[in-house]
Amino acid sequence: MNENDYIHSFYKPPFLVMETLAEEAKKNGFPIIGVQTGRLLQHYASIANARRIFEMGSGFGYSALWFVAGMAQTGRIICSDFSTENLQKAEKLFANLHLPQQVIPRCGNALEILELYDKFFDIVFIDIDKHWYSDAFDAAWPKVRKGGFLIADNIFWKGTVFASATGNESTEAIQLFTRRVFNQPDAESVILPVDDGVLVAMKK
Ligand SMILES: C[S@@+](CC[C@H](N)C(=O)[O-])C[C@H]1O[C@@H](n2cnc3c(N)ncnc32)[C@H](O)[C@@H]1O
């Protein structure tokens, strides 16, 4: 048994369908968050007693499902993605679980969709194409409530960020984003070495 197997031996997925969804994503080569990251999202949703979550890059709703497992029953998660097809799958997924009211699918550029909301969010999650990350932070940070969280996936970008000059656009975008977050005066931030690296910034 390795470290991951050991950790996973304690985790039961909050929804049975999650294992099938993860297997299908793997088979189709669609990138989704890891199980430990999912557990973390669930945990932060509970800690924040989240009622309003905005997700940038929802795919077919797998990460949103982890958030739903932790957020308040009256909570809502706005799922944004470029892909109508995937958002329809997300809607179907939540409907099958009798949770249709908890997800609000919005198709288009996540940064532009977020601009349409003027109320604060308990959590904003960033999991979009990496070259958007810094702009996503600038769009999202003013919308995070005090004591709320901005969470971003793929902070290690498969380990490529550990080198100083890679010439890779996505790697450099993640490095820039991470510096940007840690320079934000009203953010208390941490990088968690979970799956592909998760950054959590709490608004002070
Ligand atoms: C890594 S996948 C998201 C996976 C999802 N968070 C999960 O773990 O279940 C990234 C998604 O972001 C979407 N995407 C990339 N850039 C985007 C943007 N600027 N606005 C909206 N969606 C975007 C892609 O269409 C893709 O579905």
The ligand as a Tripos MOL2 file, in Angstrom:
@<TRIPOS>MOLECULE
LIG
   27    29     1     0     0
SMALL
NO_CHARGES

@<TRIPOS>ATOM
      1 C1         -9.8250   20.8010  -16.0780 C.3       1 LIG1
      2 S1        -11.3790   20.9440  -16.8540 S.3       1 LIG1
      3 C2        -12.4630   21.2190  -15.4850 C.3       1 LIG1
      4 C3        -12.7020   20.0100  -14.6710 C.3       1 LIG1
      5 C4        -13.6550   20.1970  -13.5010 C.3       1 LIG1
      6 N1        -13.2810   21.3120  -12.6560 N.3       1 LIG1
      7 C5        -13.6560   18.9270  -12.6650 C.2       1 LIG1
      8 O1        -12.6570   18.6900  -11.9570 O.co2     1 LIG1
      9 O2        -14.6310   18.1980  -12.7110 O.co2     1 LIG1
     10 C6        -11.2530   22.5510  -17.4980 C.3       1 LIG1
     11 C7        -12.5430   23.0810  -18.1260 C.3       1 LIG1
     12 O3        -12.4280   24.4750  -18.2280 O.3       1 LIG1
     13 C8        -13.0560   24.9070  -19.4130 C.3       1 LIG1
     14 N2        -12.4690   26.2350  -19.6900 N.ar      1 LIG1
     15 C9        -11.1810   26.5470  -19.9880 C.ar      1 LIG1
     16 N3        -11.0010   27.8750  -20.0290 N.ar      1 LIG1
     17 C10       -12.2230   28.4330  -19.7420 C.ar      1 LIG1
     18 C11       -12.7050   29.7560  -19.6160 C.ar      1 LIG1
     19 N4        -11.9120   30.8120  -19.7710 N.pl3     1 LIG1
     20 N5        -14.0100   29.9260  -19.3220 N.ar      1 LIG1
     21 C12       -14.8500   28.8690  -19.1750 C.ar      1 LIG1
     22 N6        -14.4410   27.5890  -19.2600 N.ar      1 LIG1
     23 C13       -13.1480   27.3730  -19.5370 C.ar      1 LIG1
     24 C14       -12.8130   23.8140  -20.4240 C.3       1 LIG1
     25 O4        -13.8460   23.8100  -21.3700 O.3       1 LIG1
     26 C15       -12.8300   22.5580  -19.5290 C.3       1 LIG1
     27 O5        -14.0920   21.9630  -19.5160 O.3       1 LIG1
@<TRIPOS>BOND
     1     1     2 1
     2     2     3 1
     3     2    10 1
     4     3     4 1
     5     4     5 1
     6     5     6 1
     7     5     7 1
     8     7     8 2
     9     7     9 1
    10    10    11 1
    11    11    12 1
    12    11    26 1
    13    12    13 1
    14    13    14 1
    15    13    24 1
    16    14    15 ar
    17    14    23 ar
    18    15    16 ar
    19    16    17 ar
    20    17    18 ar
    21    17    23 ar
    22    18    19 1
    23    18    20 ar
    24    20    21 ar
    25    21    22 ar
    26    22    23 ar
    27    24    25 1
    28    24    26 1
    29    26    27 1
@<TRIPOS>SUBSTRUCTURE
     1 LIG1         1 GROUP 0 **** ****
